Amino acid sequence: MGFIRDQEERLVVGLLTAKYQKKNLPVPDICELKRQAARIVDETHGIARERGKNVLSIVKDMAKEIRKK
């Protein structure tokens, strides 16, 4: 795994943790969070290819949506 991919997944793990905590749900163990993050980053890369945007801008949009709720 590359450095940037690792950073993307770490960012998504943090966002997922915040989302679970905000909804007062139990936070899954780190292995499950990493698996979810990897799937989300994969999907985000696919969306980025389709829309011609970069992954960071998509993740920033996701973070804004989480903060609104």
RARA-V921352 format. One record per run of one state. SS is the DSSP state (alpha for helix, beta for strand, coil for the rest). FROM is the first residue (numbers start at 0). TO is the last residue. If there is no record, write none. Layout:
BEGIN
[[SS & FROM & TO] [SS & FROM & TO]]
END
This chain:
BEGIN
[[coil & 0 & 1] [alpha & 2 & 21] [coil & 22 & 28] [alpha & 29 & 50] [coil & 51 & 53] [alpha & 54 & 67] [coil & 68 & 68]]
END
